Amino acid sequence: MQYAVANLIFTIIDLYWWVVIAMAVMSWLIAFDVVNTRSRAVYSLWNALNALTEPVLRPIRSVLPSLGGMDISPIILLLALQFLRNLVAGQLGGIG
């Protein structure tokens, strides 16, 4: 039973990890005008990624100091996700 729960938690953390990566890459693509948010597909994807990540990134951004336009909150979130994954693995006896 522990193994199944740990696997579910690890899968959720891993999926959210990739959502954060996709959001960061897409923000760069939009910033450098590689993709255009006037496209309905791009706009829909961007809204979905923002809806999934913004509630978690907003508190991190409020604590971080201004770095001159560079947003490192996704990196902090990725580190926190890795810490959470390691914490769960440690609590469940090294599974994962």
FENGI-V826851 format. One record per backbone hydrogen bond with DSSP energy under -0.5 kcal/mol. NH is the residue of the N-H (numbers start at 1). CO is the residue of the C=O. If there is no record, write none. Layout:
nh=(NH:NH)
co=(CO:CO)
//
This chain:
nh=(5:6:7:8:9:10:11:12:13:14:15:16:17:18:19:20:21:22:23:24:25:26:27:28:29:30:31:32:33:34:35:39:43:44:45:46:47:48:49:50:51:52:53:54:56:57:58:60:61:62:63:63:64:71:72:76:77:78:79:80:81:82:83:84:85:86:87:88:89:90:91:92:93:94:95)
co=(1:2:3:4:5:6:7:8:9:10:11:12:13:14:15:16:17:18:19:20:21:22:23:24:25:26:27:28:30:29:29:36:39:40:41:42:43:44:45:46:47:48:49:50:53:53:54:56:57:58:59:60:60:69:70:72:73:74:75:76:77:78:79:80:81:82:83:84:85:86:87:88:90:89:89)
//
